[in-house]
């Protein structure tokens, strides 16, 4: 599988196709949104794990 990906990256085949600029904007927005969501949930999980191991000073 990795060999196929490497071959497709280094030896591309000409598609002779047109990519609409709005399609590229949509893909970039989807990637940016995905990164933002992954970052948010990673932070939420990190905070929950951190709060589990660190005792709150107000709840003595």
N, C-alpha and C positions, 0 to 999 in steps of 0.2 A: 504494500500500500504506500509506504513512504517512497519507494522507488518510483512509483507511478506519479506521485505528486512532484518529486524532483524533476522527472522527465517533462512533465507539463509546464513547470516553471521555467526551466532552462531551454526548452525547445518548444516554444509556443507555436500554435498553428494559426495562421491568419484567418480571422472570422469574416472579414469584409462585411461587418455589421455596424449599425449606427446605435450609439447609446445616447439616449435623450438626456440633456443636462439635468432635468428635474428628477430623473431616475437616480442619477449620481447623488444629488442632494438628499433624496429619500434614503439611500443606503448610508450616507454619512450620518444623517440624523438618527437612523436606527442603531448604528454602531455607537454613537455618542450616548444615546439613551440607554443602551445595554450596559455600557461601561459605568454610567451613573448609577443604575440600579444595582449592579454588582458591588460597586463601591459602598453604596448605602447599606445593603444587607450585610456586607462584610463588617462594616462599622458597628451595626446593631449587634451582630453575633459577638464581636470583640468586646463590646461594652457589657453584654450579658455574662460572658466568661469572666471578665475582669471584676464585675460586681459580685460574682459568686465567690471568688477567692479573696477579695478585699472586703473586710467588714466595714460597715458604715459607722462613723464615729458618733452619729446622732442617735443610733439605736443601741445604747448601752444597757 
